[in-house]
Amino acid sequence: MLDRFQLTDGRVHGIVTDNASSNYLMTCELQSTLEHSGIEWPAFRNHITCMAHVILLAIGAFLSSLSVKGCTKSWETHECDQQFGENESIHIGKS
């Protein structure tokens, strides 16, 4: 993909991801791949975890500690309830 989008010339300055462990592995592999092309790209410095995701996790933990439950409806059901009223909602994709 780096070759396809012509990103092997050092133009990748950083990558923003969520905190999934696979993203840490991916940035280490990217570092290795770029090093083979003669490009210095230290993953520890160029991998930026998304602050919004960190805040979301912290808020979720806080609300959980207060025993606050989130909405359990699917997006489709919520939209139907908004459009047709909660008692008259239709079920999308179900017969």
C-alpha positions as CSV (number, residue, x, y, z in Angstrom):
1,M,0.0,0.0,0.0
2,L,2.9,2.3,0.7
3,D,4.2,1.9,-2.9
4,R,0.7,2.1,-4.3
5,F,0.1,5.5,-2.7
6,Q,3.7,6.6,-3.2
7,L,4.4,6.9,0.5
8,T,7.8,5.3,0.6
9,D,9.6,8.7,0.2
10,G,9.4,9.7,3.9
11,R,6.1,11.6,3.7
12,V,4.4,9.5,6.4
13,H,5.0,11.7,9.4
14,G,2.7,10.0,11.9
15,I,-0.3,7.7,12.3
16,V,-3.2,8.3,14.7
17,T,-5.0,5.1,15.9
18,D,-7.2,3.9,18.7
19,N,-5.5,1.9,21.5
20,A,-5.9,-1.6,20.0
21,S,-2.8,-3.6,20.5
22,S,-2.8,-4.6,16.9
23,N,-2.1,-1.0,16.0
24,Y,1.1,-1.0,18.1
25,L,2.2,-4.1,16.1
26,M,1.2,-2.4,12.8
27,T,3.3,0.7,13.6
28,C,6.3,-1.5,14.5
29,E,5.9,-3.4,11.2
30,L,5.7,0.0,9.4
31,Q,8.9,1.1,11.0
32,S,10.6,-2.1,9.9
33,T,9.2,-1.8,6.3
34,L,10.3,1.8,6.0
35,E,13.8,1.0,7.4
36,H,14.2,-1.5,4.6
37,S,13.6,1.4,2.2
38,G,16.2,3.5,4.0
39,I,13.7,5.7,5.8
40,E,14.0,6.4,9.5
41,W,10.5,6.3,11.1
42,P,10.6,5.5,14.8
43,A,7.2,4.0,15.7
44,F,7.4,5.1,19.4
45,R,7.6,8.7,18.2
46,N,5.2,8.6,15.2
47,H,2.4,6.5,16.6
48,I,-0.2,8.8,18.2
49,T,-3.1,7.3,20.1
50,C,-6.4,9.1,19.6
51,M,-7.1,11.3,22.6
52,A,-10.8,11.2,21.8
53,H,-10.7,7.4,22.2
54,V,-8.8,7.7,25.5
55,I,-11.4,10.2,26.8
56,L,-14.3,7.9,25.7
57,L,-12.7,5.0,27.6
58,A,-12.3,7.2,30.7
59,I,-15.9,8.4,30.5
60,G,-17.2,4.9,30.0
61,A,-15.3,3.7,33.1
62,F,-16.6,6.7,35.1
63,L,-20.2,6.1,34.1
64,S,-19.8,2.4,34.8
65,S,-18.6,3.2,38.3
66,L,-21.9,5.1,38.8
67,S,-23.8,2.1,37.4
68,V,-25.1,4.2,34.5
69,K,-26.3,2.0,31.7
70,G,-26.1,3.2,28.0
71,C,-28.6,2.8,25.3
72,T,-29.1,-0.8,24.3
73,K,-31.1,-0.2,21.1
74,S,-29.5,-0.6,17.8
75,W,-29.0,2.5,15.6
76,E,-31.7,1.3,13.2
77,T,-34.3,0.7,16.0
78,H,-33.5,4.1,17.5
79,E,-34.0,5.8,14.1
80,C,-37.3,4.0,13.6
81,D,-38.5,5.0,17.0
82,Q,-37.7,8.6,16.3
83,Q,-39.6,8.5,13.0
84,F,-42.6,6.3,13.8
85,G,-42.9,6.5,17.6
86,E,-41.7,3.9,20.0
87,N,-44.9,1.8,20.0
88,E,-45.1,1.7,16.2
89,S,-41.4,1.0,15.3
90,I,-40.7,-1.4,12.5
91,H,-37.8,-3.9,12.5
92,I,-35.4,-3.4,9.7
93,G,-34.2,-6.5,8.0
94,K,-36.6,-8.8,9.9
95,S,-39.7,-10.4,8.4
